[in-house]
């Protein structure tokens, strides 16, 4: 009688361990799925805010007056040049392309499948536009408005 009671307790304990293991597995698989595919708009907003304050290697007027992206957009609209004779638009284009492609890699092996970046003046004229990858039905985006221009950035996943 005692042997059967011990066997029943062991079977019960094994069942409890199996049920707990299955629950942990389900919880982990759900949390991993959410973290890989979840892109929040605040992440894009934060990226745009920090992007506008990124300091480029273009100095206008005097050294070391290196321009931030937000200032360089205004210089590009005014068709100014850097002290090293590069146009402000050229430096802006290179800087934005480098920052966006480095921060938001796209492709099959990345969670981001594509992006669109548009920089327009207050009168609606397109200053710069970047896009890369595939544009799926799932996307998040943000708009950052400045005094003379707007930045619209959409990421597709």
JODA-V810095 format. One record per residue. N is the residue number from 0. PSI is psi in whole degrees, 0 to 359 (999 if undefined). NEAR is the number of other ideal C-beta (glycine too) atoms within 8 Angstrom. D_CENTER is the distance of its C-alpha to the mean C-alpha in Angstrom with 1 decimal. Layout:
# JODA-V810095
n = <N | N>
psi = <PSI | PSI>
near = <NEAR | NEAR>
d_center = <D_CENTER | D_CENTER>
This chain:
# JODA-V810095
n = <0 | 1 | 2 | 3 | 4 | 5 | 6 | 7 | 8 | 9 | 10 | 11 | 12 | 13 | 14 | 15 | 16 | 17 | 18 | 19 | 20 | 21 | 22 | 23 | 24 | 25 | 26 | 27 | 28 | 29 | 30 | 31 | 32 | 33 | 34 | 35 | 36 | 37 | 38 | 39 | 40 | 41 | 42 | 43 | 44 | 45 | 46 | 47 | 48 | 49 | 50 | 51 | 52 | 53 | 54 | 55 | 56 | 57 | 58 | 59 | 60 | 61 | 62 | 63 | 64 | 65 | 66 | 67 | 68 | 69 | 70 | 71 | 72 | 73 | 74 | 75 | 76 | 77 | 78 | 79 | 80 | 81 | 82 | 83 | 84 | 85 | 86 | 87 | 88 | 89 | 90 | 91 | 92 | 93 | 94 | 95 | 96 | 97 | 98 | 99 | 100 | 101 | 102 | 103 | 104 | 105 | 106 | 107 | 108 | 109 | 110 | 111 | 112 | 113 | 114 | 115 | 116 | 117 | 118 | 119 | 120 | 121 | 122 | 123 | 124 | 125 | 126 | 127 | 128 | 129 | 130 | 131 | 132 | 133 | 134 | 135 | 136 | 137 | 138 | 139 | 140 | 141 | 142 | 143 | 144 | 145 | 146 | 147 | 148 | 149 | 150 | 151 | 152 | 153 | 154 | 155 | 156>
psi = <319 | 323 | 319 | 322 | 319 | 322 | 319 | 320 | 321 | 319 | 318 | 317 | 317 | 319 | 317 | 317 | 318 | 317 | 316 | 319 | 318 | 317 | 318 | 318 | 315 | 316 | 315 | 319 | 323 | 317 | 325 | 319 | 316 | 318 | 329 | 322 | 357 | 117 | 122 | 150 | 329 | 333 | 321 | 319 | 316 | 320 | 315 | 321 | 315 | 329 | 318 | 339 | 5 | 131 | 124 | 181 | 21 | 122 | 131 | 127 | 295 | 157 | 143 | 52 | 64 | 139 | 142 | 163 | 316 | 324 | 324 | 329 | 315 | 320 | 322 | 317 | 328 | 359 | 40 | 167 | 156 | 167 | 338 | 20 | 12 | 148 | 151 | 325 | 322 | 314 | 320 | 314 | 312 | 315 | 313 | 317 | 315 | 314 | 316 | 313 | 330 | 328 | 332 | 66 | 142 | 157 | 182 | 328 | 0 | 155 | 334 | 127 | 341 | 170 | 158 | 133 | 123 | 133 | 114 | 149 | 171 | 338 | 10 | 1 | 131 | 126 | 309 | 152 | 132 | 144 | 148 | 148 | 197 | 145 | 103 | 180 | 347 | 120 | 160 | 151 | 173 | 156 | 132 | 119 | 135 | 182 | 315 | 358 | 165 | 146 | 128 | 126 | 122 | 134 | 132 | 137 | 999>
near = <4 | 5 | 6 | 7 | 8 | 8 | 8 | 8 | 8 | 8 | 8 | 8 | 8 | 8 | 8 | 8 | 8 | 8 | 8 | 8 | 8 | 8 | 8 | 8 | 8 | 8 | 8 | 8 | 8 | 8 | 8 | 8 | 8 | 8 | 7 | 7 | 9 | 6 | 10 | 7 | 8 | 6 | 9 | 14 | 10 | 8 | 12 | 12 | 9 | 8 | 11 | 12 | 9 | 10 | 6 | 12 | 5 | 14 | 13 | 12 | 5 | 6 | 5 | 5 | 8 | 9 | 14 | 11 | 14 | 9 | 9 | 15 | 14 | 10 | 13 | 14 | 10 | 7 | 7 | 9 | 8 | 13 | 10 | 6 | 5 | 9 | 10 | 17 | 10 | 8 | 14 | 15 | 9 | 8 | 12 | 14 | 9 | 8 | 10 | 11 | 9 | 6 | 7 | 9 | 8 | 11 | 7 | 3 | 3 | 8 | 7 | 13 | 12 | 13 | 15 | 12 | 13 | 10 | 12 | 10 | 10 | 7 | 4 | 6 | 6 | 9 | 11 | 12 | 8 | 10 | 9 | 7 | 11 | 7 | 9 | 9 | 3 | 6 | 10 | 11 | 10 | 11 | 8 | 11 | 5 | 10 | 4 | 8 | 13 | 10 | 14 | 11 | 15 | 9 | 13 | 14 | 11>
d_center = <65.7 | 63.7 | 62.0 | 60.7 | 59.3 | 57.4 | 56.1 | 54.9 | 53.1 | 51.3 | 50.3 | 48.9 | 47.0 | 45.5 | 44.5 | 42.7 | 40.8 | 39.8 | 38.6 | 36.6 | 35.0 | 34.1 | 32.5 | 30.4 | 29.3 | 28.4 | 26.5 | 24.5 | 23.7 | 22.5 | 20.3 | 18.8 | 18.1 | 16.3 | 14.0 | 13.0 | 12.4 | 11.3 | 8.0 | 9.0 | 9.0 | 9.6 | 6.2 | 5.2 | 8.8 | 8.8 | 6.4 | 8.9 | 11.8 | 11.4 | 10.9 | 14.2 | 16.0 | 15.3 | 18.8 | 19.7 | 23.0 | 24.7 | 27.6 | 29.4 | 32.8 | 33.4 | 32.0 | 30.0 | 28.5 | 25.1 | 22.9 | 19.5 | 17.2 | 18.5 | 22.0 | 21.5 | 20.6 | 24.0 | 25.7 | 24.5 | 25.8 | 29.1 | 29.2 | 29.6 | 29.7 | 28.8 | 31.7 | 31.3 | 31.9 | 28.5 | 27.4 | 24.7 | 23.1 | 23.1 | 21.5 | 18.8 | 18.1 | 18.1 | 15.9 | 13.2 | 13.4 | 13.3 | 10.4 | 8.1 | 9.7 | 9.7 | 6.2 | 5.0 | 8.6 | 10.2 | 13.7 | 16.0 | 15.4 | 11.6 | 10.4 | 8.3 | 11.3 | 10.5 | 9.0 | 11.2 | 11.3 | 14.6 | 16.4 | 19.8 | 22.7 | 24.4 | 26.9 | 24.4 | 24.7 | 21.8 | 21.1 | 18.3 | 16.4 | 14.0 | 13.4 | 13.1 | 13.8 | 15.2 | 14.8 | 15.6 | 16.9 | 14.1 | 11.2 | 9.4 | 9.3 | 10.4 | 13.1 | 14.1 | 17.8 | 19.9 | 23.6 | 23.9 | 20.6 | 17.6 | 14.0 | 12.6 | 9.1 | 8.9 | 7.0 | 9.9 | 10.6>
